[in-house]
């Protein structure tokens, strides 16, 4: 028999906050890019739609 005690495995690290943070940052970047594109090209888009 083995006399050395078996240490329990360390609990898994929770990655949920990191994943949520990355998703929020990506969505904010997309919103900023769309807003900047609308700001720069807004007149051309409206004119091409005939409004």
N, C-alpha and C positions, 0 to 999 in steps of 0.2 A: 504494500500500500504506500501511497504517497503521503508523507507527513506535512507537506507544504500546503498551506491554506490557498484555496482558489479565490482570487479576488473577483468580485462581481464586475461586470462590464460597466464602463462609464455610461451614463445616460446620453442618448443622442442629443446633439445640439439642435435647438429649434431654429430653423431658417425662415420661418414664416415672416417675421418682421423685415428681413432683408429682401425677400421676394416682393412683398407689398411695397416697400420703398422703391425698388427698381421699377416696378410697374407704374407707380405714381410719377416718378421722374421722367420716364419715357412718355407717358401721356401728356405731362406738362410741356415737354420739348415739342411734341407733335402739335399741341395747341398753339404754342408760340410760333412755330414755323408756319402754320396755316394763317395765323393772325398777321404775321409779317408779310406773307405772300399776298394776303388780301389788302394790306396797307399799301404795298408797293404796286401791285397790279390791279387794284380794285377798279380804277377808272376804265382800264382796258377790258376787264371782265364784264362790267356793266354795259359798256358800249358794244361788245361783241354779242351780248344777249339782247340788245336792242331795247334796253330799258331807258 
